[in-house]
Amino acid sequence: MRIGLDLRFWRSGTGGLGRYSRNLLKELLAIDKENSYTAIITPDDEPEFDLHAPNLTKLVVPITHYSMSEQTKLPKILKQHNFDLVHFTNFNHPILYRRPFVVTIHDLIMHLYPTGKQQKSLIRKFAYRWTIGDCKRAKKIIVPSESTRLDLVGTLHYRPDKIIITPEGSEKMFRVHTEREKIAVKERLGLPKKYLLFVSRWEAYKGLPALLTAHELLVERFPDLGLVICGRPDTQNPQIAELVQQKQATNPNIVTPGFVSDEDLAAIYSAAAIYVHPSLYEGFGIMILEAFASGAPVVTSNTSSLPEVVGDAGLLVDPKNTDELVEAIRRILSDEKLTKELIQKGLARVKQYSWPQMAKETLAVYRDAANR
């Protein structure tokens, strides 16, 4: 087959979507020498695109996500290449493309928790609803979790037989670091000696306001406890950045290192006292696996896909109940035996997930879609 992969989220600055794109192609090339792949990327992605293989071609298109050109120009380019199958690695696909395709839908965040322009613009709301609805035309629909599958079936009335679950994984760089490595990253980035860690977009539904409140309460008992918030402020949600700045003004132990490199991020995870992710909704939660692999105990929410990913390897709380969140964190900080137990369970849990397995299952989806 001649397979086109829409990988326009390739660059590292796109977070989890980029990580999915990079690992998908890398692992497909490792296991499949038979089919030919065309990686469709943007000029912004090209500097970070470093894969080479006899069955790989690179196609650079100046077409950004969620743009008008995605709907008007991209279909023509795809038709010119006459692919047997195209995999759109996020829901935003050109609705005028009529050849066989599969699509990955990571979550229904835009549907359930729209923010910024997505919340205020009627045009954007209509465009989203039209595009997510048109995904039903796909030969197969890939999701990362049973939770997302249930969301698509229950909320948008997708056909269950079309949906395939391919759980994601954690990369090898996320590992338990030595004490020397932990001290080094703390000193270089100016991190507190002991800190809670949050890695995600700065949005309300991610639970960052709740975490800031919980941290403020915990400092009364643990005065030296810091909070490290990785990632960048969301320009469409300035109120969250303002809230972080307000808390920083009264507590210098709240540190925001920004969007850090993967190497630094791996060490930051490993050096954390606890990884805390009180999100209201996640389609999967790669950050949970990364924390497990790095040897960090985890406190997260009992909602959406998170219990599915965590199993019994972390403490689950109601993200809307600050008292529960504070108590779970306090338990780990006060109980060395519990901390060690959670770390060992996390290290075991993450072994159940892998990017190579995800790619193997995705390749099976391609073959099935082609047969249909």
N, C-alpha and C positions, 0 to 999 in steps of 0.2 A: 504493500500500500504506500501511497504518497500521502503523508500525514502533515497537515499544517498545525502548528501549535501557536496560539495567540499568547505570547509571553510578554506583553507590553507592561507588565508589572515587575520585570526582571530586576531592576536596580534595587539596591539594599534599602533605599529610603522609603520604599513602599511597605515595609514591615512584613507581616505574615503572608500577604499575597505574593510578595517577591520571593520569600523563602520557599513557598509552595512551588512556584514556577521554576526556580533554580534546581531544586531537588528532583522535581519531576523529570526534567529533561536529562539531567546528569544520570539518574538511575535508569531511565529508559535506554539511553545510549550504552549503558553497561550491560544490559540484558538482551537487547534487541539489535542484531546486525542485519536483519532481513528487510525490515521496512525502512523507508527513507523519511527523514524528518526535516521540515523547514521551520526554523525558529523565527517567529514574527516579533520583532522588537522595535523600539523607537530610538531616535538618535540619543536620547538621554540614557538609554539602557546600554548602548553599544560599548562605552568605555569599560563596563564591568562584565561584558560578555566574553568569556575566555574558554569556551568549550570547542573542541574540534573532534571530528570523526568522519570517516569516509561516507557515512550515510546521513550527514548533517549539512544543511544549507542555512545560511543566515539571510533573512529578508528584513531590511530596515525601512520602516515606513514612518513618515512624520505625522502620525495620527495619534492623538492622545485619547485617553479613556473618557467616556461620558461626553464626547464632543459630537458636533454635527457631522464632521468629516468621518467619524466612526460609522455613521449610518449611511453616508452618501458615497464616500470614496473607498472605504475598506471593502465593501462587497465586490466592487469592480476588480480590485487587486486580487482578491481571493479567487474570483472566477477566472482570471487570466492564468493563474497557476494550476487550475484544473485539479485540485486536490481530491483524493478519494474520500478523505475525511478531514474535518477541521475540529480541533479541540479548543474551545473558548474556555480559558482557565478562570474566568469570573463570569457572572451572569450577564454583564453588559456586552452583548453581541449585536452585530448588525441584523436588524429584523428583515431586511430585504435579501439576505443571503439564503438561497434556497437549495443548496446542495447539502449532502449529509453532514451532520455535525453532532458532537457531544458537548456538554457544558458542565462546568463545575459551579455549583452554588454553595458557597461556604457558610452562609447564614442568611437570616432575614433581618439583619440589623436596620437596614434602610426602611424596612416595612414596619418594624416594631418600635424602633427608637430613632426616627429621623431627627436630624439636627441641622442647624444653620440654614443654608439655602434650600436644602432638601425639605425642610419643614415649612419654609415660608413661601416658596415658589410653586404656584399651581402647575406651571409648565414642567418643572422638574418632577413633581409628584406624578403627573400624567406620564412623562417619559419613563419613569421607573416602573410604574404599574404595567405599562405596555410592554416594556422589555422583559421584565420578570415573568409576565404572562406568556410571552412568546417562546420562552425557554421550553414550554411544553412540547414544542415541535421537535426537539432534539431526539435523536435516536436513543440516547441514554443520558441520564442526569446523574452526575457524580456528587456525592456529599461526604463530608468528613465524619459524620456522626449519626447515630440513630435519632438523636434529638432534632437535628436539622431535617432528617427524612420525615419525621412526624410533623414538623412545622410546615413542610411543603404539602404534605397530604392533608393535614387538618386545616391549615389556614388558607392555602391557595388551591386546594383540590387537585393536586398532581396525581397522576396514576402511580400507585406504589410499585408496580412491576417494572417501571422505567428507571427507578431510582436505585443506584448502587452505592453502598457505603465503602469508602476507602480511607480508613483512619491515617493520620499523618504521623510524623515522628520527630526525633531530636537528632541534631547533627553531632558528629564526634567531638567538635570543639567544646561542647558543653559537657564538662567533666568535673570531678572533684579536684580542686586545685590544692597545691601545697600551701602551708602557712606562709612561707616566704612570698609566694605569688599573691596571696591575699593581701598581705601587708603592703606589697609593692603597688598594687592597683589602688588601694586606699590612699596611700601617700601621694601618688601621682595625680589622682583625680580629686583629692581633698575630701574623701568620704569619712564619715564618722567611724569610730572603732567598732561600734555595735549598731546595726541598723536593720529596719524593716525595708523591704524592697518592693517596688511596684514598677512593672514594665508594660506599658501600653499607651494608647492614645489618651490624651487628656480630655475625657468626656465624662459627663455626669453619669451615664448609664454604666460606665466602667467601674463605678464605685469609688472614685478618687475623693469626692467630698466626704464620704463616710470614713474612708481611711484617714484623712486629715483629722477628722473629729476624734476617731479612735486613738490616734497617735497622741493628740493633745491630752486625752484622759490618761493614757498609759505613762506619759512623762511624769505625772504626779507620783507614781510609784517607782518608775525607772528613769531617773533624771537624765542619764547619759544616752538614752535610746534615741538613735537618729532615724531619719526616714529618707530614703533615696528614691527619687521619682525619675525614671528614665523615659526617654521619648521627648517629643516636641509638643508645645502647646498647639491646640487646634485653633487656627485663625477664625473659624466659624463659631467657636465657642469661647470667646475671650473671658467670659465670667469665671471659667474654671482656672485659667491662668492667673486672674486677679485674686482668686481665693488662695491659690498656692503662694503668691507673693505676700498676701496678708499674713499667712501663717509663718512664712520665712522671716518676716519682719520681727516677730517675737521669739523665734527659735532658729538660731543659726545651724542647728543640727538637721534641718530639712534641706537637703541638697538636690539640685537638679542639674545633672551633668549633661543633659541634652541627648541627642541621638548619637550614641557611642558606637564604635566599631564592634563587630562580632567578637573579636578577641577580648576586648575590654568587657563587653557584656557578659561573656562566659565567666570571667573572673569575678565580676560584680555579683552575679548570681551565687557563685560558690562562697563568697565572703559574707553573704547576708545571714543575719540571725534567723530570719523567716522571710519567705516570699509570700506576700499577701495580695490576693486578687479578688476583692469583693464585688465582682461585676454582676449586674442584673441579667446579662445575657451574653453567651458566647456560642458560636457555631461549633467550635472545637476547643481551642485553648492550647496552642503550641507552647506558650510561655509556661504552662504547668509542667509539661514534659521537660522543658529546658531546666526548670528549677529542680525537678527530681534528679535529672542526670548530673546536676552540679552539686548535689548533696545538700540542698536547702530544704528544710521542713516547710510545708505549704499549708496556708489557711486560705480557703476560697469559698465560693458560694455553693449553696445547695440547689441551684437553678440551672435550667437549660442543659447543655452538654457537660457541664463541669463535674457532676457526680459520676457520669459515665467515664470520663477520662481519669479521674482521681481514684475511684474505687475506695479502698480503705486506707490509702497511703497518705491522706491529708485530713485536716479537720475542716468539716463543712459547716457553714453558718448561713443564717438568713441574712442576705446582704442589706435588708432594710432595717435590721435590728442591730443598732450600734453596740448595745450591751453584749450581745452574743459575740460580736466581732472582737470586742475588747477582751472578753473572757477567754476566747480561744487563743488569742495572742499571749495573754497573761499565763495561761497554762503551759505553753511551750517555753516561755522565758523563765518560768519558775521550776520546771521539771526536766532535769537533764536526761532522765531515763526515757521520758516521752519523746524528747527531741531526737535521741539516738534511734529510737524505734521508728519514728516517722521518716528519718533519713534513710534507714535501711529498707523500709517498705517502698519509699520513692525510687530508690535505685533499682529495686526489683521490678516495680511497676513499669518503669520506662522501657524495660527490655521487651515488653509486650508490643511495643510500637516501633515501626521502622520505615524510613523512606524507601528502601529497596522493596519492601513488601507492598507499600502503597503503589509503586511504579508497576510491579508485577500485576497487581489487581487492575490497574488502569489499562495496561496493555490488553488484558483479557476483555475489558470493556470495548476497546477499539475493535478487536476481532469480532466480538458479538455484534457490535453496531454495523460493521461492514457486511456481515452475513445477513443482517436484516435489510 
